[in-house]
Amino acid sequence: MLNIALFGPPGAGKGTQSEFLIEEYNLFYISTGDLLRKEIANKTSLGMQARDIIASGGLVSDEIIVQIIEKTITENPDADGFLFDGFPRTYIQAYILSGLMIKLNTTLSCLISLKLPEEESVARLLKRGETSGRSDDNEQVIRNRLREYYEKTLPVLRFYKERGILYEIDGSKSIDDVKAQIRAVISAELSNRLFNLVIFGYPGSGRGSQGKNLAEKYGLEYVATGKMLEDEIAKKTVLGRKVEKYYNSGQLVPDEIVVQLIEKKLKRHKEVKGFIFKGFPRTLVQSYILDGMLKKIGTQISQILEIEVPTLKLIERLDTRSKTDKCMPYDSSTAKIVKRLEEHEEKTVSVIEKYKQLHDVTNIDGRGTFNEVSERIITEVEKLMRKLR
């Protein structure tokens, strides 16, 4: 999701560039003033609260504004992102927006600030005043508005500069030149994003082979916890010896060990285009761990795939696999296969349900040949990649 805050002093052309951003990137426009007027016109609970405050001469609280913004975002799931105009206006609102973005499992991609010398702003607005007939387009009022803008905006710009997502654009250029500058900023921002994919599916669904195929095709790092644990055992590392003890005693390897191995993979985040996770998360707790680890490196899950295969077909596939050199320990009998499928359902279904509440989970028909399933997956992955770009 592409979320942009657009700043600029009066006369910088913010309205024109907003229209360009909305159309070019399918963003939903969020202006706190417009949203308040809409809520009041619709006589919603929040609107009535805002109306009473305004009628008494007060300022609408941040608490009401953030609820209206959250409501607007959640009511527009088809948008590829949001363009914030007039929010955040203060240092405190910058923190509020950060918290709201975390709650909605997204982030502010960048703040674009249109820079314009004061005298240029004044000249543009005075020229506009010649035809607009607006009483506030006179020099004294204009300079007061500019002074107020810079006093309020400086702390907010500093907030985002410290986070490395402030981009300043020369607003004195032509409209097309400013568009080109903005387009370059957004292109750079999108190209730096990691594409992180989680593949779910019952044993026998083909998630491992499909995951490897996707990793190779798109230059992603394949993160398969089972393979990583086996490699540690083969290398006879300290972790490997611990893992082997758990394996020999029939116990599950604790999250503390698995997380260490995944963190090693994630350290390569500056060298790769993204990650494909197979076999993790298996549990609800692990889903929270993964969200936290990705957040730590400034990224998040991009897409979740669930490969669906009928149960009888899964049993047939696993039974066939048991007669090959790819046989897994739980493939050796029908009873073990059924038990493994039941264990997967008990632990993983709750994880998928959690992700359905936070992300779009794309269901893939896992029946058919490897190539047929692969084509279905690639279609969905590339559809999202185009949307993210």
Secondary structure, DSSP 4 states (H G I P E B T S, - for coil): -EEEEEE--TTS-HHHHHHHHHHHHTEEEEEHHHHHHHHHHTT-HHHHHHHHHHHTT-PPPHHHHHHHHHHHHHT-TT-SEEEEES---SHHHHHHHHHHHHHTT----EEEEEE--HHHHHHHHHHHHHHH--TT-SHHHHHHHHHHHHHHHHHHHHHHHHTT-EEEEETTS-HHHHHHHHHHHHHHHHHT--EEEEEEE-TTSSHHHHHHHHHHHHTPEEEEHHHHHHHHHHHT-HHHHHHHHHHHTTPPPPHHHHHHHHHHHHTTTTTSSEEEEES---SHHHHHHHHHHHHHTT----EEEEEE--HHHHHHHHHHHTTSTT--GGGSSHHHHHHHHHHHHHHHHHHHHHHHHHSPEEEEE--S-HHHHHHHHHHHHHHHHHHH-
